[in-house]
């Protein structure tokens, strides 16, 4: 969770922690921007979701 102080001191706020948002945040951070990512859900990844339907199968990206 981002504190109000973290959000206030960020150079850039990325809305959405999906694949594109995370890639943008990574690229901006690599260029020395202070970045905060805001995500509505309790996990990152957006529409990317790993699932293992049965224990004898490998995880699948859904």
N, CA, C and O atoms as a Tripos MOL2 file, in Angstrom:
@<TRIPOS>MOLECULE
protein
  248   247    62     0     0
PROTEIN
NO_CHARGES

@<TRIPOS>ATOM
      1 N           0.8490   -1.1770    0.0000 N.3       1 UNK1
      2 CA          0.0000    0.0000    0.0000 C.3       1 UNK1
      3 C           0.8930    1.2390    0.0000 C.2       1 UNK1
      4 O           1.9170    1.2810    0.6820 O.2       1 UNK1
      5 N           0.5000    2.2150   -0.7520 N.am      2 UNK2
      6 CA          1.2550    3.4620   -0.8390 C.3       2 UNK2
      7 C           0.7680    4.4500    0.2100 C.2       2 UNK2
      8 O          -0.4310    4.6890    0.3490 O.2       2 UNK2
      9 N           1.7070    5.0140    0.9400 N.am      3 UNK3
     10 CA          1.3440    6.0260    1.9310 C.3       3 UNK3
     11 C           1.1130    7.3590    1.2310 C.2       3 UNK3
     12 O           1.6150    7.5600    0.1250 O.2       3 UNK3
     13 N           0.3770    8.2630    1.8370 N.am      4 UNK4
     14 CA          0.1850    9.5900    1.2400 C.3       4 UNK4
     15 C           1.5130   10.3030    0.9870 C.2       4 UNK4
     16 O           1.6410   11.0510    0.0180 O.2       4 UNK4
     17 N           2.5010   10.0740    1.8570 N.am      5 UNK5
     18 CA          3.8070   10.7100    1.6670 C.3       5 UNK5
     19 C           4.5010   10.1740    0.4170 C.2       5 UNK5
     20 O           5.1220   10.9330   -0.3250 O.2       5 UNK5
     21 N           4.3940    8.8680    0.1870 N.am      6 UNK6
     22 CA          4.9990    8.2670   -1.0030 C.3       6 UNK6
     23 C           4.3620    8.8300   -2.2620 C.2       6 UNK6
     24 O           5.0620    9.1880   -3.2100 O.2       6 UNK6
     25 N           3.0470    8.9080   -2.2740 N.am      7 UNK7
     26 CA          2.3390    9.4300   -3.4410 C.3       7 UNK7
     27 C           2.7000   10.8900   -3.6710 C.2       7 UNK7
     28 O           2.9070   11.3020   -4.8130 O.2       7 UNK7
     29 N           2.7780   11.6730   -2.6110 N.am      8 UNK8
     30 CA          3.0540   13.1080   -2.7400 C.3       8 UNK8
     31 C           4.4610   13.3830   -3.2520 C.2       8 UNK8
     32 O           4.6840   14.4060   -3.8990 O.2       8 UNK8
     33 N           5.4200   12.4950   -2.9770 N.am      9 UNK9
     34 CA          6.8010   12.7500   -3.3940 C.3       9 UNK9
     35 C           7.1580   12.0980   -4.7210 C.2       9 UNK9
     36 O           8.2840   12.2540   -5.1950 O.2       9 UNK9
     37 N           6.2280   11.3710   -5.3300 N.am     10 UNK10
     38 CA          6.5040   10.7180   -6.6090 C.3      10 UNK10
     39 C           6.5500   11.7420   -7.7320 C.2      10 UNK10
     40 O           5.8170   12.7300   -7.7250 O.2      10 UNK10
     41 N           7.4280   11.4850   -8.6980 N.am     11 UNK11
     42 CA          7.4630   12.3050   -9.9100 C.3      11 UNK11
     43 C           6.3300   11.9110  -10.8510 C.2      11 UNK11
     44 O           5.7540   12.7530  -11.5400 O.2      11 UNK11
     45 N           6.0210   10.6150  -10.8670 N.am     12 UNK12
     46 CA          5.0180   10.0730  -11.7840 C.3      12 UNK12
     47 C           4.1370    9.0940  -11.0200 C.2      12 UNK12
     48 O           4.6300    8.2900  -10.2280 O.2      12 UNK12
     49 N           2.8310    9.1650  -11.2630 N.am     13 UNK13
     50 CA          1.8920    8.1860  -10.7230 C.3      13 UNK13
     51 C           1.3400    7.3800  -11.8890 C.2      13 UNK13
     52 O           0.7430    7.9380  -12.8100 O.2      13 UNK13
     53 N           1.5390    6.0810  -11.8480 N.am     14 UNK14
     54 CA          1.0160    5.1800  -12.8730 C.3      14 UNK14
     55 C          -0.2720    4.5840  -12.3200 C.2      14 UNK14
     56 O          -0.2790    3.9800  -11.2470 O.2      14 UNK14
     57 N          -1.3570    4.7580  -13.0580 N.am     15 UNK15
     58 CA         -2.6550    4.2370  -12.6340 C.3      15 UNK15
     59 C          -2.8700    2.8970  -13.3280 C.2      15 UNK15
     60 O          -3.0620    2.8350  -14.5420 O.2      15 UNK15
     61 N          -2.8360    1.8390  -12.5460 N.am     16 UNK16
     62 CA         -3.0450    0.4960  -13.0710 C.3      16 UNK16
     63 C          -1.7720   -0.3220  -13.0360 C.2      16 UNK16
     64 O          -0.7460    0.0730  -13.5880 O.2      16 UNK16
     65 N          -1.8530   -1.4630  -12.3800 N.am     17 UNK17
     66 CA         -0.7020   -2.3410  -12.2510 C.3      17 UNK17
     67 C          -0.7570   -3.5330  -13.1810 C.2      17 UNK17
     68 O          -0.2970   -4.6210  -12.8360 O.2      17 UNK17
     69 N          -1.3220   -3.3280  -14.3690 N.am     18 UNK18
     70 CA         -1.3040   -4.3780  -15.3870 C.3      18 UNK18
     71 C           0.0390   -4.3920  -16.0940 C.2      18 UNK18
     72 O           0.9680   -3.6890  -15.6960 O.2      18 UNK18
     73 N           0.1370   -5.1880  -17.1360 N.am     19 UNK19
     74 CA          1.4020   -5.3430  -17.8560 C.3      19 UNK19
     75 C           1.9310   -4.0040  -18.3690 C.2      19 UNK19
     76 O           3.1160   -3.7120  -18.2100 O.2      19 UNK19
     77 N           1.0830   -3.1970  -18.9760 N.am     20 UNK20
     78 CA          1.5300   -1.9150  -19.5310 C.3      20 UNK20
     79 C           1.9260   -0.9360  -18.4300 C.2      20 UNK20
     80 O           2.9320   -0.2370  -18.5530 O.2      20 UNK20
     81 N           1.1450   -0.8830  -17.3630 N.am     21 UNK21
     82 CA          1.4660    0.0140  -16.2580 C.3      21 UNK21
     83 C           2.7720   -0.3510  -15.5890 C.2      21 UNK21
     84 O           3.5690    0.5280  -15.2600 O.2      21 UNK21
     85 N           3.0030   -1.6490  -15.3800 N.am     22 UNK22
     86 CA          4.2490   -2.0900  -14.7570 C.3      22 UNK22
     87 C           5.4450   -1.8360  -15.6660 C.2      22 UNK22
     88 O           6.5160   -1.4620  -15.1890 O.2      22 UNK22
     89 N           5.2710   -2.0340  -16.9700 N.am     23 UNK23
     90 CA          6.3580   -1.7540  -17.9090 C.3      23 UNK23
     91 C           6.6850   -0.2660  -17.9250 C.2      23 UNK23
     92 O           7.8550    0.1160  -17.9500 O.2      23 UNK23
     93 N           5.6590    0.5690  -17.9120 N.am     24 UNK24
     94 CA          5.8820    2.0170  -17.8840 C.3      24 UNK24
     95 C           6.5950    2.4240  -16.6040 C.2      24 UNK24
     96 O           7.5260    3.2280  -16.6400 O.2      24 UNK24
     97 N           6.1640    1.8750  -15.4750 N.am     25 UNK25
     98 CA          6.7920    2.1970  -14.1910 C.3      25 UNK25
     99 C           8.2550    1.7710  -14.1840 C.2      25 UNK25
    100 O           9.1160    2.5120  -13.7090 O.2      25 UNK25
    101 N           8.5380    0.5920  -14.7030 N.am     26 UNK26
    102 CA          9.9210    0.1030  -14.7770 C.3      26 UNK26
    103 C          10.7860    1.0210  -15.6290 C.2      26 UNK26
    104 O          11.8900    1.3890  -15.2270 O.2      26 UNK26
    105 N          10.2880    1.3900  -16.7990 N.am     27 UNK27
    106 CA         11.0630    2.2530  -17.6970 C.3      27 UNK27
    107 C          11.3000    3.6280  -17.0870 C.2      27 UNK27
    108 O          12.3950    4.1780  -17.2090 O.2      27 UNK27
    109 N          10.3030    4.1810  -16.4430 N.am     28 UNK28
    110 CA         10.4580    5.4900  -15.8040 C.3      28 UNK28
    111 C          11.4420    5.4220  -14.6420 C.2      28 UNK28
    112 O          12.2730    6.3160  -14.4770 O.2      28 UNK28
    113 N          11.3520    4.3710  -13.8410 N.am     29 UNK29
    114 CA         12.2810    4.2100  -12.7180 C.3      29 UNK29
    115 C          13.7130    4.0490  -13.2220 C.2      29 UNK29
    116 O          14.6510    4.5370  -12.5920 O.2      29 UNK29
    117 N          13.8850    3.3680  -14.3550 N.am     30 UNK30
    118 CA         15.2190    3.2090  -14.9410 C.3      30 UNK30
    119 C          15.7970    4.5430  -15.3910 C.2      30 UNK30
    120 O          17.0120    4.6870  -15.5290 O.2      30 UNK30
    121 N          14.9260    5.5120  -15.6180 N.am     31 UNK31
    122 CA         15.3600    6.8590  -16.0140 C.3      31 UNK31
    123 C          15.3810    7.8100  -14.8140 C.2      31 UNK31
    124 O          15.3800    9.0310  -14.9730 O.2      31 UNK31
    125 N          15.4010    7.2370  -13.6280 N.am     32 UNK32
    126 CA         15.5570    7.9610  -12.3540 C.3      32 UNK32
    127 C          14.3360    8.7620  -11.9160 C.2      32 UNK32
    128 O          14.4580    9.6560  -11.0790 O.2      32 UNK32
    129 N          13.1690    8.4600  -12.4590 N.am     33 UNK33
    130 CA         11.9500    9.0720  -11.9460 C.3      33 UNK33
    131 C          11.5290    8.3190  -10.6890 C.2      33 UNK33
    132 O          11.7340    7.1100  -10.5810 O.2      33 UNK33
    133 N          10.9460    9.0370   -9.7520 N.am     34 UNK34
    134 CA         10.3470    8.4020   -8.5770 C.3      34 UNK34
    135 C           8.9180    8.0540   -8.9690 C.2      34 UNK34
    136 O           8.1110    8.9410   -9.2470 O.2      34 UNK34
    137 N           8.6110    6.7710   -8.9910 N.am     35 UNK35
    138 CA          7.3430    6.2760   -9.5400 C.3      35 UNK35
    139 C           6.5320    5.5890   -8.4520 C.2      35 UNK35
    140 O           7.0720    4.8580   -7.6210 O.2      35 UNK35
    141 N           5.2320    5.8350   -8.4730 N.am     36 UNK36
    142 CA          4.3050    5.0850   -7.6260 C.3      36 UNK36
    143 C           3.2440    4.4830   -8.5460 C.2      36 UNK36
    144 O           2.7590    5.1410   -9.4670 O.2      36 UNK36
    145 N           2.8900    3.2190   -8.2810 N.am     37 UNK37
    146 CA          1.8710    2.5140   -9.0620 C.3      37 UNK37
    147 C           0.6300    2.3590   -8.1920 C.2      37 UNK37
    148 O           0.7060    1.8440   -7.0760 O.2      37 UNK37
    149 N          -0.5040    2.8040   -8.7060 N.am     38 UNK38
    150 CA         -1.7810    2.6400   -8.0060 C.3      38 UNK38
    151 C          -2.5650    1.5200   -8.6770 C.2      38 UNK38
    152 O          -2.7650    1.5330   -9.8910 O.2      38 UNK38
    153 N          -3.0060    0.5570   -7.8850 N.am     39 UNK39
    154 CA         -3.7660   -0.5780   -8.3980 C.3      39 UNK39
    155 C          -4.9900   -0.7900   -7.5170 C.2      39 UNK39
    156 O          -4.8850   -0.7910   -6.2900 O.2      39 UNK39
    157 N          -6.1510   -0.9690   -8.1420 N.am     40 UNK40
    158 CA         -7.4020   -1.1340   -7.4020 C.3      40 UNK40
    159 C          -7.5210   -2.5130   -6.7530 C.2      40 UNK40
    160 O          -8.1490   -2.6590   -5.7030 O.2      40 UNK40
    161 N          -6.9270   -3.5070   -7.3710 N.am     41 UNK41
    162 CA         -7.0500   -4.8710   -6.8370 C.3      41 UNK41
    163 C          -5.9680   -5.1540   -5.8020 C.2      41 UNK41
    164 O          -5.0720   -4.3400   -5.5770 O.2      41 UNK41
    165 N          -6.0680   -6.3150   -5.1840 N.am     42 UNK42
    166 CA         -5.0890   -6.7030   -4.1730 C.3      42 UNK42
    167 C          -3.8780   -7.4210   -4.7680 C.2      42 UNK42
    168 O          -3.0700   -7.9890   -4.0330 O.2      42 UNK42
    169 N          -3.7530   -7.3980   -6.0870 N.am     43 UNK43
    170 CA         -2.6170   -8.0250   -6.7580 C.3      43 UNK43
    171 C          -2.2800   -7.2440   -8.0230 C.2      43 UNK43
    172 O          -3.1210   -6.5350   -8.5750 O.2      43 UNK43
    173 N          -1.0550   -7.3850   -8.4640 N.am     44 UNK44
    174 CA         -0.6310   -6.7700   -9.7140 C.3      44 UNK44
    175 C          -0.8410   -7.7560  -10.8570 C.2      44 UNK44
    176 O          -1.0450   -8.9480  -10.6260 O.2      44 UNK44
    177 N          -0.7900   -7.2550  -12.0900 N.am     45 UNK45
    178 CA         -0.8680   -8.1270  -13.2500 C.3      45 UNK45
    179 C          -2.0390   -7.8610  -14.1630 C.2      45 UNK45
    180 O          -2.0480   -8.3350  -15.2990 O.2      45 UNK45
    181 N          -3.0230   -7.1210  -13.7040 N.am     46 UNK46
    182 CA         -4.1700   -6.8220  -14.5580 C.3      46 UNK46
    183 C          -4.8950   -8.0750  -14.9930 C.2      46 UNK46
    184 O          -5.3340   -8.8660  -14.1580 O.2      46 UNK46
    185 N          -5.0240   -8.2600  -16.3040 N.am     47 UNK47
    186 CA         -5.7540   -9.4170  -16.8330 C.3      47 UNK47
    187 C          -4.9070  -10.6860  -16.8770 C.2      47 UNK47
    188 O          -5.4150  -11.7590  -17.2020 O.2      47 UNK47
    189 N          -3.6170  -10.5700  -16.5520 N.am     48 UNK48
    190 CA         -2.7590  -11.7530  -16.4890 C.3      48 UNK48
    191 C          -3.0230  -12.4410  -15.1540 C.2      48 UNK48
    192 O          -2.9410  -11.8150  -14.0970 O.2      48 UNK48
    193 N          -3.3340  -13.7160  -15.2090 N.am     49 UNK49
    194 CA         -3.6900  -14.4390  -13.9870 C.3      49 UNK49
    195 C          -3.1450  -15.8570  -14.0860 C.2      49 UNK49
    196 O          -3.4440  -16.5640  -15.0490 O.2      49 UNK49
    197 N          -2.3580  -16.2800  -13.1170 N.am     50 UNK50
    198 CA         -1.8420  -17.6510  -13.0910 C.3      50 UNK50
    199 C          -2.8000  -18.5320  -12.3070 C.2      50 UNK50
    200 O          -3.3240  -18.1420  -11.2640 O.2      50 UNK50
    201 N          -3.0130  -19.7200  -12.8340 N.am     51 UNK51
    202 CA         -3.9100  -20.6530  -12.1670 C.3      51 UNK51
    203 C          -3.3850  -22.0700  -12.3500 C.2      51 UNK51
    204 O          -2.8650  -22.4120  -13.4130 O.2      51 UNK51
    205 N          -3.5170  -22.8770  -11.3340 N.am     52 UNK52
    206 CA         -3.2030  -24.3000  -11.4230 C.3      52 UNK52
    207 C          -4.4970  -25.0550  -11.1350 C.2      52 UNK52
    208 O          -4.8730  -25.2160   -9.9740 O.2      52 UNK52
    209 N          -5.1920  -25.5240  -12.1940 N.am     53 UNK53
    210 CA         -6.4900  -26.1530  -11.9970 C.3      53 UNK53
    211 C          -6.4210  -27.4510  -11.1850 C.2      53 UNK53
    212 O          -7.3320  -27.7590  -10.4170 O.2      53 UNK53
    213 N          -5.3310  -28.2080  -11.3640 N.am     54 UNK54
    214 CA         -5.1320  -29.4350  -10.5780 C.3      54 UNK54
    215 C          -3.6770  -29.4920  -10.1420 C.2      54 UNK54
    216 O          -2.8020  -28.9130  -10.7850 O.2      54 UNK54
    217 N          -3.4300  -30.1860   -9.0560 N.am     55 UNK55
    218 CA         -2.0710  -30.2490   -8.5120 C.3      55 UNK55
    219 C          -1.0930  -30.9510   -9.4530 C.2      55 UNK55
    220 O           0.1080  -30.6940   -9.3760 O.2      55 UNK55
    221 N          -1.5670  -31.8250  -10.3310 N.am     56 UNK56
    222 CA         -0.6680  -32.5540  -11.2240 C.3      56 UNK56
    223 C          -0.3900  -31.8010  -12.5280 C.2      56 UNK56
    224 O           0.3070  -32.3220  -13.3980 O.2      56 UNK56
    225 N          -0.9170  -30.5990  -12.6760 N.am     57 UNK57
    226 CA         -0.6910  -29.7870  -13.8700 C.3      57 UNK57
    227 C           0.2010  -28.5990  -13.5380 C.2      57 UNK57
    228 O           0.2930  -28.1740  -12.3860 O.2      57 UNK57
    229 N           0.8510  -28.0740  -14.5600 N.am     58 UNK58
    230 CA          1.6780  -26.8830  -14.3600 C.3      58 UNK58
    231 C           0.7840  -25.6480  -14.3880 C.2      58 UNK58
    232 O          -0.2930  -25.6860  -14.9830 O.2      58 UNK58
    233 N           1.2100  -24.5500  -13.7550 N.am     59 UNK59
    234 CA          0.4030  -23.3180  -13.7890 C.3      59 UNK59
    235 C           0.1870  -22.8340  -15.2190 C.2      59 UNK59
    236 O           1.0590  -22.9910  -16.0740 O.2      59 UNK59
    237 N          -0.9550  -22.2580  -15.4660 N.am     60 UNK60
    238 CA         -1.2940  -21.7180  -16.7800 C.3      60 UNK60
    239 C          -1.6040  -20.2410  -16.6460 C.2      60 UNK60
    240 O          -2.2330  -19.8150  -15.6770 O.2      60 UNK60
    241 N          -1.1600  -19.4620  -17.6240 N.am     61 UNK61
    242 CA         -1.5090  -18.0440  -17.6730 C.3      61 UNK61
    243 C          -2.8630  -17.9240  -18.3430 C.2      61 UNK61
    244 O          -3.0440  -18.3790  -19.4720 O.2      61 UNK61
    245 N          -3.8090  -17.3180  -17.6570 N.am     62 UNK62
    246 CA         -5.1660  -17.1730  -18.1940 C.3      62 UNK62
    247 C          -5.4260  -15.7510  -18.6060 C.2      62 UNK62
    248 O          -6.5160  -15.4350  -19.0820 O.2      62 UNK62
@<TRIPOS>BOND
     1     1     2 1
     2     2     3 1
     3     3     4 2
     4     3     5 am
     5     5     6 1
     6     6     7 1
     7     7     8 2
     8     7     9 am
     9     9    10 1
    10    10    11 1
    11    11    12 2
    12    11    13 am
    13    13    14 1
    14    14    15 1
    15    15    16 2
    16    15    17 am
    17    17    18 1
    18    18    19 1
    19    19    20 2
    20    19    21 am
    21    21    22 1
    22    22    23 1
    23    23    24 2
    24    23    25 am
    25    25    26 1
    26    26    27 1
    27    27    28 2
    28    27    29 am
    29    29    30 1
    30    30    31 1
    31    31    32 2
    32    31    33 am
    33    33    34 1
    34    34    35 1
    35    35    36 2
    36    35    37 am
    37    37    38 1
    38    38    39 1
    39    39    40 2
    40    39    41 am
    41    41    42 1
    42    42    43 1
    43    43    44 2
    44    43    45 am
    45    45    46 1
    46    46    47 1
    47    47    48 2
    48    47    49 am
    49    49    50 1
    50    50    51 1
    51    51    52 2
    52    51    53 am
    53    53    54 1
    54    54    55 1
    55    55    56 2
    56    55    57 am
    57    57    58 1
    58    58    59 1
    59    59    60 2
    60    59    61 am
    61    61    62 1
    62    62    63 1
    63    63    64 2
    64    63    65 am
    65    65    66 1
    66    66    67 1
    67    67    68 2
    68    67    69 am
    69    69    70 1
    70    70    71 1
    71    71    72 2
    72    71    73 am
    73    73    74 1
    74    74    75 1
    75    75    76 2
    76    75    77 am
    77    77    78 1
    78    78    79 1
    79    79    80 2
    80    79    81 am
    81    81    82 1
    82    82    83 1
    83    83    84 2
    84    83    85 am
    85    85    86 1
    86    86    87 1
    87    87    88 2
    88    87    89 am
    89    89    90 1
    90    90    91 1
    91    91    92 2
    92    91    93 am
    93    93    94 1
    94    94    95 1
    95    95    96 2
    96    95    97 am
    97    97    98 1
    98    98    99 1
    99    99   100 2
   100    99   101 am
   101   101   102 1
   102   102   103 1
   103   103   104 2
   104   103   105 am
   105   105   106 1
   106   106   107 1
   107   107   108 2
   108   107   109 am
   109   109   110 1
   110   110   111 1
   111   111   112 2
   112   111   113 am
   113   113   114 1
   114   114   115 1
   115   115   116 2
   116   115   117 am
   117   117   118 1
   118   118   119 1
   119   119   120 2
   120   119   121 am
   121   121   122 1
   122   122   123 1
   123   123   124 2
   124   123   125 am
   125   125   126 1
   126   126   127 1
   127   127   128 2
   128   127   129 am
   129   129   130 1
   130   130   131 1
   131   131   132 2
   132   131   133 am
   133   133   134 1
   134   134   135 1
   135   135   136 2
   136   135   137 am
   137   137   138 1
   138   138   139 1
   139   139   140 2
   140   139   141 am
   141   141   142 1
   142   142   143 1
   143   143   144 2
   144   143   145 am
   145   145   146 1
   146   146   147 1
   147   147   148 2
   148   147   149 am
   149   149   150 1
   150   150   151 1
   151   151   152 2
   152   151   153 am
   153   153   154 1
   154   154   155 1
   155   155   156 2
   156   155   157 am
   157   157   158 1
   158   158   159 1
   159   159   160 2
   160   159   161 am
   161   161   162 1
   162   162   163 1
   163   163   164 2
   164   163   165 am
   165   165   166 1
   166   166   167 1
   167   167   168 2
   168   167   169 am
   169   169   170 1
   170   170   171 1
   171   171   172 2
   172   171   173 am
   173   173   174 1
   174   174   175 1
   175   175   176 2
   176   175   177 am
   177   177   178 1
   178   178   179 1
   179   179   180 2
   180   179   181 am
   181   181   182 1
   182   182   183 1
   183   183   184 2
   184   183   185 am
   185   185   186 1
   186   186   187 1
   187   187   188 2
   188   187   189 am
   189   189   190 1
   190   190   191 1
   191   191   192 2
   192   191   193 am
   193   193   194 1
   194   194   195 1
   195   195   196 2
   196   195   197 am
   197   197   198 1
   198   198   199 1
   199   199   200 2
   200   199   201 am
   201   201   202 1
   202   202   203 1
   203   203   204 2
   204   203   205 am
   205   205   206 1
   206   206   207 1
   207   207   208 2
   208   207   209 am
   209   209   210 1
   210   210   211 1
   211   211   212 2
   212   211   213 am
   213   213   214 1
   214   214   215 1
   215   215   216 2
   216   215   217 am
   217   217   218 1
   218   218   219 1
   219   219   220 2
   220   219   221 am
   221   221   222 1
   222   222   223 1
   223   223   224 2
   224   223   225 am
   225   225   226 1
   226   226   227 1
   227   227   228 2
   228   227   229 am
   229   229   230 1
   230   230   231 1
   231   231   232 2
   232   231   233 am
   233   233   234 1
   234   234   235 1
   235   235   236 2
   236   235   237 am
   237   237   238 1
   238   238   239 1
   239   239   240 2
   240   239   241 am
   241   241   242 1
   242   242   243 1
   243   243   244 2
   244   243   245 am
   245   245   246 1
   246   246   247 1
   247   247   248 2
@<TRIPOS>SUBSTRUCTURE
     1 UNK1         2 RESIDUE 1 A UNK
     2 UNK2         6 RESIDUE 1 A UNK
     3 UNK3        10 RESIDUE 1 A UNK
     4 UNK4        14 RESIDUE 1 A UNK
     5 UNK5        18 RESIDUE 1 A UNK
     6 UNK6        22 RESIDUE 1 A UNK
     7 UNK7        26 RESIDUE 1 A UNK
     8 UNK8        30 RESIDUE 1 A UNK
     9 UNK9        34 RESIDUE 1 A UNK
    10 UNK10       38 RESIDUE 1 A UNK
    11 UNK11       42 RESIDUE 1 A UNK
    12 UNK12       46 RESIDUE 1 A UNK
    13 UNK13       50 RESIDUE 1 A UNK
    14 UNK14       54 RESIDUE 1 A UNK
    15 UNK15       58 RESIDUE 1 A UNK
    16 UNK16       62 RESIDUE 1 A UNK
    17 UNK17       66 RESIDUE 1 A UNK
    18 UNK18       70 RESIDUE 1 A UNK
    19 UNK19       74 RESIDUE 1 A UNK
    20 UNK20       78 RESIDUE 1 A UNK
    21 UNK21       82 RESIDUE 1 A UNK
    22 UNK22       86 RESIDUE 1 A UNK
    23 UNK23       90 RESIDUE 1 A UNK
    24 UNK24       94 RESIDUE 1 A UNK
    25 UNK25       98 RESIDUE 1 A UNK
    26 UNK26      102 RESIDUE 1 A UNK
    27 UNK27      106 RESIDUE 1 A UNK
    28 UNK28      110 RESIDUE 1 A UNK
    29 UNK29      114 RESIDUE 1 A UNK
    30 UNK30      118 RESIDUE 1 A UNK
    31 UNK31      122 RESIDUE 1 A UNK
    32 UNK32      126 RESIDUE 1 A UNK
    33 UNK33      130 RESIDUE 1 A UNK
    34 UNK34      134 RESIDUE 1 A UNK
    35 UNK35      138 RESIDUE 1 A UNK
    36 UNK36      142 RESIDUE 1 A UNK
    37 UNK37      146 RESIDUE 1 A UNK
    38 UNK38      150 RESIDUE 1 A UNK
    39 UNK39      154 RESIDUE 1 A UNK
    40 UNK40      158 RESIDUE 1 A UNK
    41 UNK41      162 RESIDUE 1 A UNK
    42 UNK42      166 RESIDUE 1 A UNK
    43 UNK43      170 RESIDUE 1 A UNK
    44 UNK44      174 RESIDUE 1 A UNK
    45 UNK45      178 RESIDUE 1 A UNK
    46 UNK46      182 RESIDUE 1 A UNK
    47 UNK47      186 RESIDUE 1 A UNK
    48 UNK48      190 RESIDUE 1 A UNK
    49 UNK49      194 RESIDUE 1 A UNK
    50 UNK50      198 RESIDUE 1 A UNK
    51 UNK51      202 RESIDUE 1 A UNK
    52 UNK52      206 RESIDUE 1 A UNK
    53 UNK53      210 RESIDUE 1 A UNK
    54 UNK54      214 RESIDUE 1 A UNK
    55 UNK55      218 RESIDUE 1 A UNK
    56 UNK56      222 RESIDUE 1 A UNK
    57 UNK57      226 RESIDUE 1 A UNK
    58 UNK58      230 RESIDUE 1 A UNK
    59 UNK59      234 RESIDUE 1 A UNK
    60 UNK60      238 RESIDUE 1 A UNK
    61 UNK61      242 RESIDUE 1 A UNK
    62 UNK62      246 RESIDUE 1 A UNK
